[in-house]
Amino acid sequence: MRKILSAIIALLIFQQAVAQQDSDPVLLTVAGEKITRSEFMRVYNKNNTKEDKYNQEAIREYLELYINYKLKVKEAEETRLDTIASFATELAGYRKQLAQPYLTDKEVTEQLIREAYERMKQDVHASHILVKVAPDALPSDTIEAWERISLVRQYVTGKGISASQLAAYERKLNSAIKDPESRAGRLASVKALMNKPKSSGNRFAEAARAVSEDPSVKDNGGDLGYFTSLMMVYPFETAAYSTKPGEVSMPVRTKYGYHLVRVNDVRQAVGEIHAAHIMIKCGPEASDSVERAARKRIDEIYAKVKAGENFEELAIQHSDDKGSAKSGGVLPWFGTGRMVPAFEKAAFALGKDNDLSKPVRTSYGWHIIKRLERRGIASFEEKKTDLKNRIARDSRSETSKTSMIARIKKESHFKEYLDSKESLIAALDTNLANGQWKASAVENMKKQLFRLGDKTYTQTDFAGYMESRQSRRSGTSPQAIGYQMYENYVNETCLAYEESLLDEKYPEFKSLMQEYRDGILLFDLTDKKVWSKAVKDTAGLEAYYEKNKEKYKWDKRLDAVIYTCADEKVASRVRKLLKKGKPLADIREEVNKSSQLNLTVREDLFLEGDHEVVDSIAWEKGLGPDISHNGQIVFVKVREVLPPTVKKLDEARGLVTADYQNQLEKEWIGQLRNKYTVKVDEQVLGTIGKDK
């Protein structure tokens, strides 16, 4: 009976295997590796989005590329590139990046995205006062900072500071701060507030200048201007959006310390603006003469714009912002807090499309701003991807990570042995604060700290972690450091444990990791065999060039000088100076004495299509006629007409190198096809696309 049962089971297993083979047959075998139809189709569909992608010609063309890819990976494995340390390090780095979306709580992330979007509908104008305290400060330092910011809040809210409150603060200050000079400075700043009359003007700005440890306070009195979501650290942003206009928040803790946030105004979001500008560069430290020259130049340009000359052409000709000048001064869309305040204020003050600002001074120089369009906040769906990416880089992402860690602990039946933790932390000494602690100091402590799934982590494991991660943190107790490092250790261990299960839990992650692995191998080997070889093999490159140099030719070119003049009068003057044989530098200096906009000159070798004016003239030696172009007078001096010639190797090196690389790769692929066996099941290949 048992033999019959065994035979039946074996038959069922065989039938199941046959059924699986029939449903997903082997399409391709490369050097012994079997690739199924579904595996090939997954890669094919991922990399092909054309509507007619299932025609046999397209499939066969891609199959050849896929075979080449697999051959290169096989060769990389044969040469053991996958065993070197740099490969393992690079792949581990990519794994960390790819794993991040799987190591956050998606529901919490979705809530954060929605919250950020809702907050973006309003701009908040706020001021703040900062009392610095480090994230890992001793409890006594934290209490002192809290007491100080609380007394400041009493002052700014009009309640005043009593003598008894000041005395109580002084006692805590003396206990927490050992440095006499530091104690005196902090106490003096609080006393200064006591002595101010209650009817004082802007109490918040006065307190900010007296107490705040934000370096910018001397310039702005704590005023941060308008901002919106994702522009401030998360706790600060939450305080700002939770406080009513005219009110002061309770002290809020961030990584910088304690803040008081005063909300000055809340407005509907101004949205975004699309603008163009013309900029004349002039930094804040510019000399008086440079400042005067810049102002004169921007005023001249402004006069031309007001007189009706084309803004875009003037930007192309004169703007010192070369990035935007080539597109007529056009800038990317921007919203609140994205530009320096003076620029932003002037741009949003423009009432309608095509309005122009008067010259505006910023820390970069002088600007004339033209409003092109203005729009409100985009829809949630339009903003969602951008918000998701920004939140991933923002401190609020820790909220999602914390939720994820809690879930990991629950799913993996996390169990903690508190006595082991407490005994180890109690044994830490001041060497940990000095960054010189050794795990050997607690080498006899080997008890379990916690369990995670089927893994146990011990005091020894944590001691090694502390030794490897310690840094100098003078003034912080070793126990405070120990508790913080223990929390970090548990969190990192939980995330590492979850990451180790990703291949098993998520097939798409496993496939993506395989693609990255193969891609790194492919890049490294191709670089060695083709890309770097073509660059380093100078003899081979020169030989290839000599054999194929007729492919690399200059078309007919013009050696010419283009003179762009403000008007006909300037053009006539320039021509006279040229006939006198004046050097170009002297002509420029003389003609531009009254205005820097009178004359610009460009010397170059021009191909057909390089410049409109050059294309419009007869390609003959000598001075060409005056041509009206973009509101100016332009003429060209042709120095020489160069016939089509073969490019020198240095002139065509980029193209020659690319072509040489293509030849090297073709030769290499031929070698690989001879080295390894490739088999394609034509019958299976013929079925692809038939069911579409």
C-alpha positions as CSV (number, residue, x, y, z in Angstrom):
1,M,0.0,0.0,0.0
2,R,2.8,2.4,0.9
3,K,4.6,1.7,-2.4
4,I,1.4,2.5,-4.3
5,L,0.9,5.7,-2.3
6,S,4.5,6.8,-3.0
7,A,4.0,6.1,-6.7
8,I,0.9,8.2,-6.8
9,I,2.6,11.1,-5.1
10,A,5.6,10.9,-7.4
11,L,3.2,10.9,-10.4
12,L,1.3,13.9,-9.1
13,I,4.6,15.8,-8.6
14,F,5.8,14.9,-12.1
15,Q,2.4,16.0,-13.6
16,Q,2.6,19.3,-11.7
17,A,6.2,19.9,-12.9
18,V,5.1,19.2,-16.5
19,A,2.1,21.6,-16.1
20,Q,4.4,24.3,-14.8
21,Q,6.8,23.8,-17.8
22,D,3.9,24.0,-20.2
23,S,2.6,27.2,-18.7
24,D,6.0,28.8,-18.5
25,P,8.4,27.1,-20.9
26,V,12.1,27.8,-21.3
27,L,12.6,30.3,-24.1
28,L,16.3,30.7,-23.9
29,T,19.5,29.1,-22.5
30,V,22.6,31.2,-22.2
31,A,25.8,29.4,-21.0
32,G,23.6,26.8,-19.2
33,E,21.3,29.4,-17.5
34,K,17.6,28.7,-18.4
35,I,15.5,31.8,-19.0
36,T,11.7,31.2,-19.1
37,R,9.2,32.9,-21.3
38,S,7.7,34.9,-18.4
39,E,11.1,36.1,-17.2
40,F,12.0,37.4,-20.6
41,M,8.5,39.0,-21.0
42,R,8.8,40.7,-17.7
43,V,12.0,42.5,-18.8
44,Y,10.7,43.1,-22.3
45,N,7.4,44.7,-21.2
46,K,9.3,46.8,-18.6
47,N,11.5,48.3,-21.3
48,N,9.1,48.6,-24.2
49,T,6.0,50.8,-24.1
50,K,5.3,51.0,-27.9
51,E,1.9,50.0,-29.1
52,D,3.3,47.6,-31.7
53,K,5.9,46.0,-29.4
54,Y,4.5,42.5,-30.0
55,N,5.5,42.2,-33.6
56,Q,8.1,39.5,-34.2
57,E,10.7,41.9,-35.6
58,A,10.7,44.0,-32.4
59,I,10.8,40.9,-30.2
60,R,13.7,39.3,-32.0
61,E,15.6,42.6,-32.0
62,Y,15.2,42.9,-28.3
63,L,16.0,39.2,-27.8
64,E,19.4,39.7,-29.4
65,L,20.1,42.6,-27.0
66,Y,19.0,40.5,-24.1
67,I,21.3,37.7,-25.1
68,N,24.2,40.1,-25.3
69,Y,23.3,41.4,-21.8
70,K,23.2,37.9,-20.4
71,L,26.5,36.9,-22.0
72,K,28.2,39.9,-20.5
73,V,26.8,39.1,-17.0
74,K,28.0,35.5,-17.4
75,E,31.5,36.7,-18.4
76,A,31.5,39.0,-15.3
77,E,30.7,36.1,-13.1
78,E,33.3,33.9,-14.7
79,T,35.9,36.6,-14.1
80,R,34.7,36.7,-10.4
81,L,33.8,40.4,-10.5
82,D,30.9,39.6,-8.1
83,T,33.4,38.6,-5.4
84,I,35.4,41.8,-5.1
85,A,34.8,44.1,-2.1
86,S,33.9,47.2,-4.2
87,F,31.1,45.3,-5.9
88,A,29.6,44.1,-2.6
89,T,29.8,47.6,-1.1
90,E,28.1,49.3,-4.2
91,L,25.4,46.7,-4.3
92,A,24.8,47.0,-0.5
93,G,24.4,50.8,-1.0
94,Y,21.8,50.3,-3.7
95,R,20.0,47.8,-1.6
96,K,19.7,50.4,1.2
97,Q,18.2,52.9,-1.2
98,L,15.8,50.4,-2.7
99,A,14.7,49.1,0.7
100,Q,13.7,52.5,2.1
101,P,10.1,52.6,0.7
102,Y,9.5,49.1,2.2
103,L,10.8,50.3,5.7
104,T,8.2,53.0,6.3
105,D,4.6,52.9,7.4
106,K,2.6,53.6,4.2
107,E,-0.5,54.7,6.0
108,V,1.4,57.2,8.2
109,T,3.3,58.4,5.1
110,E,-0.1,59.0,3.3
111,Q,-1.3,61.0,6.3
112,L,1.8,63.1,6.3
113,I,1.5,63.8,2.6
114,R,-2.2,64.9,3.0
115,E,-1.3,67.1,6.0
116,A,1.6,68.8,4.1
117,Y,-0.7,69.5,1.2
118,E,-3.5,71.0,3.4
119,R,-0.9,73.2,5.1
120,M,0.4,74.4,1.7
121,K,-3.0,76.1,1.1
122,Q,-1.9,78.8,3.6
123,D,1.3,80.9,4.0
124,V,2.3,81.7,7.6
125,H,4.3,84.8,8.5
126,A,6.0,84.1,11.8
127,S,8.8,85.3,14.1
128,H,10.7,83.1,16.5
129,I,13.1,83.2,19.5
130,L,15.6,80.3,19.9
131,V,17.3,79.1,23.0
132,K,19.8,76.5,21.9
133,V,20.0,73.1,23.6
134,A,21.5,70.0,22.0
135,P,19.3,66.9,21.3
136,D,21.4,64.8,23.7
137,A,21.9,67.5,26.4
138,L,22.0,66.6,30.0
139,P,18.7,66.9,31.9
140,S,20.0,69.9,33.9
141,D,20.9,71.7,30.6
142,T,17.5,71.0,29.2
143,I,15.7,72.2,32.3
144,E,17.7,75.5,32.3
145,A,16.9,76.1,28.6
146,W,13.2,75.4,29.3
147,E,13.1,77.8,32.3
148,R,14.8,80.5,30.2
149,I,12.5,80.2,27.2
150,S,9.5,80.1,29.6
151,L,10.5,83.4,31.3
152,V,11.0,84.9,27.9
153,R,7.4,83.8,26.9
154,Q,6.1,85.5,30.1
155,Y,7.7,88.8,29.0
156,V,6.5,88.7,25.3
157,T,3.0,87.8,26.4
158,G,2.9,90.8,28.7
159,K,2.9,89.0,32.1
160,G,6.3,90.2,33.2
161,I,9.0,88.4,35.2
162,S,9.0,88.6,39.0
163,A,12.0,88.8,41.2
164,S,11.2,85.4,42.7
165,Q,11.0,83.8,39.3
166,L,14.3,85.3,38.3
167,A,15.9,84.0,41.6
168,A,14.5,80.4,40.9
169,Y,15.9,80.5,37.4
170,E,19.3,81.7,38.7
171,R,19.5,78.7,41.0
172,K,18.9,76.3,38.2
173,L,21.3,78.2,36.0
174,N,24.1,77.9,38.6
175,S,23.4,74.2,38.9
176,A,23.4,73.5,35.2
177,I,26.0,75.7,33.7
178,K,29.6,75.6,35.1
179,D,31.2,78.3,33.0
180,P,30.9,81.6,34.9
181,E,30.9,83.7,31.7
182,S,28.2,81.7,30.1
183,R,26.1,81.9,33.3
184,A,26.5,85.6,33.4
185,G,25.5,86.1,29.8
186,R,22.3,84.1,30.1
187,L,21.3,85.7,33.3
188,A,21.9,89.2,31.9
189,S,19.7,88.6,28.9
190,V,16.8,87.6,31.1
191,K,17.4,90.5,33.5
192,A,17.4,92.9,30.5
193,L,13.8,91.9,29.8
194,M,12.8,92.5,33.4
195,N,14.0,96.1,33.1
196,K,12.0,96.9,29.9
197,P,8.8,98.8,30.4
198,K,5.6,96.8,29.8
199,S,4.4,99.4,27.3
200,S,7.5,98.7,25.1
201,G,6.8,98.5,21.3
202,N,7.5,95.2,19.5
203,R,8.1,93.2,22.6
204,F,8.8,90.0,20.6
205,A,11.4,91.6,18.4
206,E,13.1,93.2,21.4
207,A,13.2,89.9,23.3
208,A,14.5,88.1,20.2
209,R,17.4,90.6,19.9
210,A,18.1,90.2,23.7
211,V,17.8,86.5,24.0
212,S,17.5,84.6,20.8
213,E,20.5,82.5,19.7
214,D,19.6,82.4,16.1
215,P,22.5,84.2,14.3
216,S,20.1,85.9,11.9
217,V,18.3,87.7,14.7
218,K,20.6,90.8,14.5
219,D,19.3,91.5,11.0
220,N,15.7,90.4,11.2
221,G,14.6,90.6,14.9
222,G,13.5,87.0,14.6
223,D,11.2,87.7,11.7
224,L,11.2,84.7,9.3
225,G,8.8,86.2,6.7
226,Y,6.2,84.1,5.0
227,F,6.7,80.3,4.7
228,T,4.7,77.3,3.9
229,S,4.7,73.5,4.5
230,L,8.0,71.6,4.2
231,M,10.2,74.7,4.6
232,M,10.8,74.5,8.4
233,V,11.6,71.5,10.6
234,Y,8.4,69.6,11.4
235,P,7.8,70.5,15.1
236,F,8.4,74.2,14.3
237,E,6.1,74.0,11.3
238,T,3.4,72.3,13.4
239,A,3.6,75.0,16.1
240,A,3.3,77.7,13.4
241,Y,0.3,76.2,11.8
242,S,-1.3,75.5,15.2
243,T,-1.0,79.0,16.7
244,K,-3.5,81.8,15.9
245,P,-2.3,85.1,14.4
246,G,-1.1,87.5,17.1
247,E,-0.5,84.7,19.6
248,V,2.8,83.1,20.8
249,S,3.2,79.3,21.0
250,M,4.2,77.4,24.0
251,P,8.0,76.5,23.9
252,V,8.5,73.9,21.1
253,R,11.5,71.6,21.0
254,T,13.4,70.9,17.8
255,K,16.9,69.5,17.0
256,Y,18.1,73.1,17.5
257,G,16.6,73.8,20.9
258,Y,13.5,75.5,22.3
259,H,11.6,78.0,20.2
260,L,8.8,80.5,20.8
261,V,6.8,81.0,17.6
262,R,4.8,84.2,17.2
263,V,2.4,84.1,14.3
264,N,2.2,87.5,12.7
265,D,-0.2,86.7,9.9
266,V,-1.8,83.8,8.0
267,R,-2.9,84.3,4.4
268,Q,-4.3,82.2,1.6
269,A,-1.3,80.7,-0.3
270,V,-0.2,83.1,-3.0
271,G,0.5,80.1,-5.2
272,E,3.2,80.1,-7.7
273,I,4.5,82.6,-10.3
274,H,6.2,82.2,-13.6
275,A,8.5,85.2,-14.2
276,A,11.4,86.3,-16.4
277,H,14.1,88.7,-15.3
278,I,17.1,90.7,-16.5
279,M,19.9,90.8,-13.9
280,I,22.9,92.9,-13.7
281,K,25.3,91.2,-11.2
282,C,26.4,93.3,-8.2
283,G,27.2,91.6,-4.9
284,P,26.5,93.0,-1.5
285,E,30.2,93.8,-1.0
286,A,30.5,95.7,-4.3
287,S,32.5,99.0,-4.2
288,D,30.6,102.3,-4.8
289,S,32.0,102.5,-8.4
290,V,30.8,99.0,-9.2
291,E,27.4,99.7,-7.6
292,R,27.0,102.9,-9.6
293,A,28.0,101.2,-12.9
294,A,25.5,98.4,-12.2
295,R,22.7,100.8,-11.4
296,K,23.4,102.9,-14.5
297,R,23.3,99.8,-16.7
298,I,20.1,98.4,-15.2
299,D,18.5,101.9,-15.6
300,E,19.5,102.0,-19.3
301,I,18.0,98.6,-19.9
302,Y,14.8,99.6,-18.0
303,A,14.4,102.7,-20.1
304,K,14.7,100.5,-23.2
305,V,12.0,98.1,-21.9
306,K,9.7,101.0,-21.1
307,A,10.3,102.5,-24.5
308,G,8.9,99.3,-26.0
309,E,12.0,97.2,-26.8
310,N,11.6,93.5,-26.6
311,F,12.2,92.2,-23.0
312,E,13.3,88.7,-24.1
313,E,15.9,90.1,-26.6
314,L,17.3,92.5,-24.0
315,A,17.6,89.6,-21.5
316,I,19.5,87.6,-24.1
317,Q,21.8,90.5,-24.9
318,H,22.5,91.9,-21.4
319,S,21.4,89.7,-18.5
320,D,24.2,88.4,-16.3
321,D,22.1,85.4,-15.3
322,K,23.5,83.3,-18.1
323,G,21.3,80.3,-17.1
324,S,18.1,82.2,-17.8
325,A,19.4,84.7,-20.4
326,K,19.5,82.2,-23.2
327,S,15.7,81.6,-22.8
328,G,14.9,85.3,-22.6
329,G,15.3,85.6,-18.9
330,V,12.6,83.0,-18.1
331,L,12.8,81.4,-14.6
332,P,11.2,78.2,-13.4
333,W,7.9,78.5,-11.5
334,F,8.4,79.5,-7.8
335,G,6.3,80.0,-4.7
336,T,6.7,81.4,-1.2
337,G,10.2,81.2,0.2
338,R,11.9,80.0,-3.0
339,M,13.5,83.3,-3.9
340,V,15.3,86.0,-1.8
341,P,12.6,88.1,-0.1
342,A,13.1,91.3,-2.1
343,F,12.8,89.4,-5.4
344,E,9.8,87.4,-4.2
345,K,8.0,90.5,-2.9
346,A,8.5,92.4,-6.1
347,A,7.4,89.5,-8.3
348,F,4.2,88.8,-6.4
349,A,3.4,92.5,-6.3
350,L,3.0,92.5,-10.1
351,G,-0.8,92.8,-10.7
352,K,-1.2,91.1,-14.1
353,D,0.6,89.1,-16.7
354,N,3.3,91.0,-18.6
355,D,3.6,93.7,-15.9
356,L,7.1,94.9,-15.2
357,S,8.8,95.8,-12.0
358,K,11.1,98.8,-11.6
359,P,14.8,97.8,-10.9
360,V,14.9,95.8,-7.7
361,R,18.0,95.4,-5.6
362,T,18.8,92.0,-4.1
363,S,21.9,90.4,-2.7
364,Y,22.7,89.2,-6.2
365,G,22.4,92.5,-8.0
366,W,19.8,94.5,-9.8
367,H,16.8,92.9,-11.5
368,I,13.9,93.9,-13.8
369,I,11.1,91.3,-13.3
370,K,8.4,90.5,-15.8
371,R,5.4,88.5,-14.7
372,L,4.5,85.8,-17.3
373,E,1.8,83.8,-15.4
374,R,0.5,83.1,-12.0
375,R,-1.4,80.1,-10.7
376,G,-2.8,78.7,-7.5
377,I,-1.7,75.5,-5.7
378,A,-1.8,72.4,-7.9
379,S,-4.2,69.6,-7.1
380,F,-3.3,67.0,-4.6
381,E,-2.8,64.3,-7.3
382,E,-0.5,66.6,-9.2
383,K,1.6,67.4,-6.1
384,K,1.5,64.0,-4.4
385,T,4.7,62.5,-5.9
386,D,6.7,65.6,-5.2
387,L,5.4,65.8,-1.7
388,K,6.2,62.1,-1.1
389,N,9.8,62.6,-2.2
390,R,10.2,65.7,-0.1
391,I,8.7,64.1,3.0
392,A,11.1,61.2,2.6
393,R,14.0,63.7,3.0
394,D,12.3,65.6,5.8
395,S,12.5,65.0,9.5
396,R,8.8,64.1,9.6
397,S,9.6,60.8,7.8
398,E,10.8,59.6,11.3
399,T,7.2,59.5,12.3
400,S,6.5,56.9,9.6
401,K,9.7,55.0,10.5
402,T,8.7,54.9,14.2
403,S,5.4,53.4,13.3
404,M,7.1,50.9,11.1
405,I,9.5,49.9,13.9
406,A,6.5,49.3,16.2
407,R,4.9,47.1,13.6
408,I,8.2,45.1,13.1
409,K,8.4,44.6,16.9
410,K,4.9,43.3,17.0
411,E,5.1,41.0,14.0
412,S,8.5,39.6,15.1
413,H,7.5,39.1,18.8
414,F,10.1,41.5,20.1
415,K,11.0,40.7,23.7
416,E,13.3,42.9,25.8
417,Y,15.3,41.9,28.9
418,L,15.3,45.2,30.8
419,D,17.6,44.1,33.7
420,S,20.3,43.3,31.1
421,K,19.9,46.7,29.6
422,E,20.0,48.6,32.9
423,S,23.0,46.7,34.2
424,L,25.1,47.3,31.1
425,I,24.2,51.0,30.9
426,A,25.0,51.4,34.6
427,A,28.5,50.0,34.0
428,L,29.4,52.7,31.3
429,D,32.0,55.2,32.3
430,T,33.2,58.7,31.1
431,N,35.4,57.2,28.4
432,L,32.1,56.9,26.3
433,A,31.6,60.7,26.5
434,N,35.3,61.1,25.5
435,G,34.9,58.8,22.5
436,Q,37.5,56.3,23.9
437,W,35.3,53.6,25.4
438,K,36.3,49.9,24.7
439,A,33.8,47.0,24.7
440,S,36.4,45.0,26.6
441,A,35.4,47.1,29.7
442,V,32.2,45.0,29.9
443,E,33.6,41.8,28.4
444,N,32.0,39.7,31.2
445,M,28.5,40.9,30.4
446,K,27.0,38.5,27.9
447,K,23.4,38.2,28.8
448,Q,20.5,38.5,26.3
449,L,19.3,42.1,25.6
450,F,16.3,41.3,23.3
451,R,14.9,38.8,20.9
452,L,13.6,39.6,17.4
453,G,12.0,36.8,15.5
454,D,14.3,33.8,15.8
455,K,17.4,36.0,16.6
456,T,18.9,36.9,19.9
457,Y,21.0,40.0,20.6
458,T,23.3,40.2,23.6
459,Q,25.1,42.7,25.8
460,T,28.2,41.8,23.8
461,D,26.5,42.7,20.5
462,F,25.4,46.1,21.9
463,A,28.9,46.8,23.4
464,G,30.5,46.3,20.0
465,Y,27.9,48.6,18.5
466,M,28.7,51.3,21.1
467,E,32.4,51.1,20.5
468,S,32.1,51.4,16.8
469,R,29.6,54.3,16.8
470,Q,30.9,56.4,19.7
471,S,32.0,60.0,19.3
472,R,33.3,62.7,21.6
473,R,30.3,64.3,23.5
474,S,31.9,66.2,26.4
475,G,29.5,67.2,29.1
476,T,27.0,64.4,28.5
477,S,26.7,61.6,31.0
478,P,27.7,58.1,29.8
479,Q,24.3,56.8,30.9
480,A,22.4,59.4,28.8
481,I,24.6,58.4,25.8
482,G,24.0,54.8,26.6
483,Y,20.2,55.1,26.6
484,Q,20.2,57.0,23.3
485,M,22.6,54.5,21.6
486,Y,20.5,51.6,22.9
487,E,17.4,53.1,21.3
488,N,19.3,53.7,18.0
489,Y,20.6,50.1,18.2
490,V,17.2,48.5,18.7
491,N,15.7,50.7,15.9
492,E,18.5,49.9,13.4
493,T,18.3,46.2,14.3
494,C,14.6,46.1,13.7
495,L,14.9,47.8,10.3
496,A,17.9,45.5,9.3
497,Y,15.8,42.5,10.3
498,E,12.9,43.6,8.2
499,E,15.3,44.4,5.3
500,S,16.7,40.9,5.4
501,L,13.2,39.5,4.7
502,L,12.4,41.8,1.8
503,D,13.5,39.3,-0.9
504,E,11.2,36.7,0.6
505,K,8.2,39.0,1.2
506,Y,8.3,41.1,-2.0
507,P,9.1,39.3,-5.3
508,E,9.3,42.7,-7.1
509,F,12.1,43.7,-4.7
510,K,14.0,40.5,-5.4
511,S,13.7,41.1,-9.1
512,L,14.9,44.7,-8.8
513,M,17.9,43.6,-6.7
514,Q,18.8,41.1,-9.4
515,E,18.6,43.8,-12.0
516,Y,20.9,46.1,-10.0
517,R,23.3,43.3,-9.3
518,D,23.6,42.4,-13.0
519,G,23.7,46.1,-14.0
520,I,26.7,46.8,-11.7
521,L,28.6,43.7,-13.1
522,L,27.7,44.7,-16.6
523,F,28.9,48.3,-16.1
524,D,32.2,47.3,-14.5
525,L,33.1,44.8,-17.2
526,T,32.0,46.9,-20.1
527,D,34.0,49.8,-18.7
528,K,37.1,47.5,-18.6
529,K,36.6,45.9,-22.0
530,V,35.2,48.9,-23.9
531,W,34.8,52.4,-22.4
532,S,38.1,52.8,-20.5
533,K,39.9,50.7,-23.0
534,A,39.0,53.0,-25.9
535,V,40.2,56.0,-23.9
536,K,43.5,54.5,-22.7
537,D,44.3,52.6,-25.9
538,T,45.7,55.7,-27.7
539,A,47.5,53.6,-30.4
540,G,44.3,51.7,-31.2
541,L,42.3,55.0,-31.2
542,E,44.7,56.7,-33.6
543,A,44.8,53.6,-35.9
544,Y,41.0,53.6,-36.0
545,Y,41.0,57.4,-36.8
546,E,43.5,57.0,-39.6
547,K,41.4,54.3,-41.1
548,N,38.1,56.2,-40.8
549,K,39.0,59.9,-40.8
550,E,37.0,60.7,-43.9
551,K,33.9,60.2,-41.7
552,Y,34.9,63.2,-39.5
553,K,34.8,66.4,-41.6
554,W,34.1,70.0,-40.9
555,D,31.5,71.6,-43.2
556,K,32.4,74.9,-44.8
557,R,33.1,77.5,-42.0
558,L,33.4,81.2,-41.6
559,D,36.2,82.9,-39.6
560,A,34.3,86.0,-38.7
561,V,33.6,88.8,-36.2
562,I,30.0,89.9,-35.4
563,Y,29.6,93.6,-34.3
564,T,26.2,94.2,-32.6
565,C,25.5,97.9,-32.3
566,A,22.8,99.8,-30.4
567,D,21.8,101.8,-33.5
568,E,22.9,103.0,-37.0
569,K,24.9,105.9,-35.5
570,V,27.0,103.5,-33.3
571,A,27.4,101.1,-36.3
572,S,28.8,104.0,-38.5
573,R,31.2,105.0,-35.7
574,V,32.5,101.4,-35.3
575,R,33.0,101.1,-39.1
576,K,35.1,104.3,-39.1
577,L,37.3,103.0,-36.3
578,L,37.8,99.7,-38.0
579,K,38.9,101.4,-41.2
580,K,41.5,103.4,-39.1
581,G,42.9,100.0,-37.9
582,K,42.0,100.5,-34.3
583,P,42.5,97.4,-32.1
584,L,39.2,95.7,-31.0
585,A,39.8,96.4,-27.3
586,D,40.2,100.1,-28.0
587,I,37.1,100.2,-30.1
588,R,35.1,98.6,-27.4
589,E,36.3,101.0,-24.7
590,E,35.8,104.1,-26.8
591,V,32.3,103.2,-28.1
592,N,31.0,102.0,-24.7
593,K,32.1,105.0,-22.7
594,S,28.5,106.5,-22.7
595,S,26.7,103.1,-22.4
596,Q,27.8,99.5,-21.9
597,L,25.0,98.6,-24.3
598,N,26.4,100.4,-27.4
599,L,28.6,97.6,-28.7
600,T,29.0,93.9,-28.2
601,V,31.5,91.8,-30.2
602,R,31.7,88.0,-30.9
603,E,34.7,86.4,-32.7
604,D,34.3,82.8,-33.7
605,L,34.4,80.1,-36.4
606,F,30.9,79.7,-37.6
607,L,29.1,76.8,-39.2
608,E,25.9,77.2,-41.2
609,G,23.1,77.4,-38.6
610,D,25.2,78.8,-35.8
611,H,24.0,82.4,-36.1
612,E,21.1,84.0,-38.0
613,V,23.0,87.0,-39.2
614,V,26.0,84.9,-40.4
615,D,23.6,82.7,-42.4
616,S,22.1,85.7,-44.1
617,I,25.2,87.2,-45.5
618,A,27.4,86.3,-48.5
619,W,30.3,84.2,-47.3
620,E,33.0,86.4,-48.8
621,K,36.0,88.2,-47.2
622,G,35.4,91.8,-46.0
623,L,32.9,93.9,-44.1
624,G,29.3,93.0,-44.7
625,P,26.3,95.3,-44.8
626,D,24.3,96.7,-41.8
627,I,21.5,94.3,-40.9
628,S,18.6,95.2,-38.6
629,H,18.4,92.3,-36.0
630,N,16.4,92.2,-32.7
631,G,16.1,96.0,-32.6
632,Q,19.9,96.5,-33.1
633,I,22.2,97.0,-36.1
634,V,24.6,94.1,-36.8
635,F,27.3,93.7,-39.3
636,V,29.9,91.0,-39.9
637,K,33.6,91.1,-40.8
638,V,34.6,87.9,-42.7
639,R,38.2,87.2,-42.1
640,E,38.4,83.9,-44.0
641,V,36.1,81.3,-45.6
642,L,37.4,77.8,-44.6
643,P,36.5,75.0,-47.1
644,P,35.4,71.5,-45.8
645,T,38.3,69.8,-44.2
646,V,39.0,66.6,-42.3
647,K,38.9,67.2,-38.5
648,K,42.1,66.6,-36.6
649,L,41.8,63.8,-34.0
650,D,41.6,66.3,-31.1
651,E,38.8,68.1,-32.9
652,A,36.8,64.9,-33.4
653,R,38.0,62.9,-30.4
654,G,34.6,62.5,-28.8
655,L,33.0,61.1,-32.0
656,V,36.0,59.0,-32.8
657,T,36.1,57.5,-29.3
658,A,32.4,56.7,-29.4
659,D,32.8,54.9,-32.7
660,Y,35.9,53.1,-31.6
661,Q,34.0,51.9,-28.5
662,N,31.2,50.6,-30.7
663,Q,33.8,48.6,-32.7
664,L,35.4,47.2,-29.5
665,E,32.0,46.2,-28.2
666,K,31.0,44.5,-31.4
667,E,34.3,42.5,-31.4
668,W,33.8,41.6,-27.7
669,I,30.2,40.3,-28.3
670,G,31.5,38.2,-31.1
671,Q,34.1,36.6,-28.8
672,L,31.4,35.9,-26.1
673,R,29.1,34.3,-28.6
674,N,31.9,32.0,-29.7
675,K,32.8,31.2,-26.0
676,Y,29.4,30.5,-24.6
677,T,26.5,28.4,-26.0
678,V,23.2,30.1,-26.7
679,K,20.0,28.2,-27.6
680,V,16.7,29.8,-28.5
681,D,13.5,27.7,-28.6
682,E,12.0,29.1,-31.8
683,Q,8.6,27.4,-31.1
684,V,8.3,29.2,-27.7
685,L,9.6,32.5,-29.3
686,G,6.9,32.2,-31.9
687,T,4.1,32.2,-29.3
688,I,5.1,35.6,-27.9
689,G,2.5,38.2,-28.8
690,K,0.0,35.7,-30.2
691,D,-2.3,36.0,-27.2
692,K,-2.2,39.9,-27.2
